[in-house]
C-alpha cells in the first residue's frame, strides 16, 4: 500500500486501575480504502480499541497518529470530526430527525461544512424512505431508525474513517441491510479515500462488509485475514 | 465602640434550645442526643478560639492581618464546597475555589467600599470579617448546589456529551447543555 495511513496506533496498551491488562501493546494502521472488520468475544477489548482510535478514552501508553502526526490537545476535536465513532446504542437529541442531522454543523470543527438536505434525501431514497422521515420526532423512531439517523449524522460530515461499534447488534435483518447499504453508499462516494473499522459478532457480516478481518482475543489483535486471500 | 455584652444567663437560655432538641431525641428515641451534645461542646470550643483570634485581630487592626483572615476563610469555604460534592473532575478544586473567591470578594468589596463608605477604614475587621462570613456562607451554599447539579447532570447525560464529542465538539461545546442546567429554575 503506497498511501500513508489515515490513522495509526503504535504500541497502544491499557490496563485497569488494579493493573489488569485490558489492551496488550497493539499496532494498527488504517489506510484509505480499507474496510476492516474486528471480531472477537465480548470483553476481548474490541470496544476499548475502537474508543482509543476515536480518542474518546485516554491513552495510557503508545501513540495515536492521524496522517503521521500525533493527536493531542486542540487537534482532538477536529480529529474526532474526521474519525467518527458510532456506538452500538445511538443517542439522539430532542427534536426532529432533521434537527439532529443539522446539529454537527453548529460545531466549530465542522464550520467549513454545510447541511445538505438533498444529499440526505438521496441516501434516504437508497433505503426506500422519503423526505417525510426528516420531520419525524426522534421520540417516535424505532431503535433501528435511530441507528440510521445516527449513521446519517455521522457520514454527512464526510469523515475519513468511520468507527462502527456493533451498529447492527440489536437490529433485525431488514434494518441491518439498510445500515450496511448506507455505509456502502458513503464508502463508494468517497472513491476509496475513506475507510471504516467495523466491530461485529457476526462472522457472516464481517465477511460480507469487510475486506480485512482481525480477531481480537484477550486485548490483543491476534489474527489478520484478508478476504481476497481467503478467496 | 459599644457592644452588647451577653450575660451567662442569656447564653444559658440560648443553650436551652439544644437541651430541648436533646429531650425530643430521647423522647422519640432518635439517638441523636449524644451527637447534639458533642456538636454543642465543639461549637463552644471553636467559638472561644475564634473569639481569641478575633480579639487579637481587632486590637492589631492592620489591613494585612484582616486580608490574611479573609483568605483563610475563603480557602475553607472553597474546600468545603468541593467536599460537599460526591463527584469530582480534573480541575474541580481550582474552579470551585476561584468561583468562591471571585464572587464573595467582589460583593464584599462592593459592600465595604460603596455601601458602607462611612466607615473609618475599608478593612475595619468588625465589618470586613462578619460581612465576608455572610457572603461566604451564601456563596458556599450556592456553589456547592450548582456544582452538585452540574456534576450529576454531566454524569447522567454522559451519553449525550460523548455523542457531541464523537461529532467533533470541543469539551466546552459538548458540556454546554448540561453546564447550563444549574442556572435554569427547577
Interface residues (C-beta under 8 A of the other chain):
Chain A: X54 X56 X77 X78 X80 X81 X82 X84 X85 X86 X87 X89 X91 X93 X103 X104 X107 X108 X109 X110 X153 X154 X157
Chain B: X159 X160 X162 X163 X164 X165 X166 X167 X168 X169 X170 X173
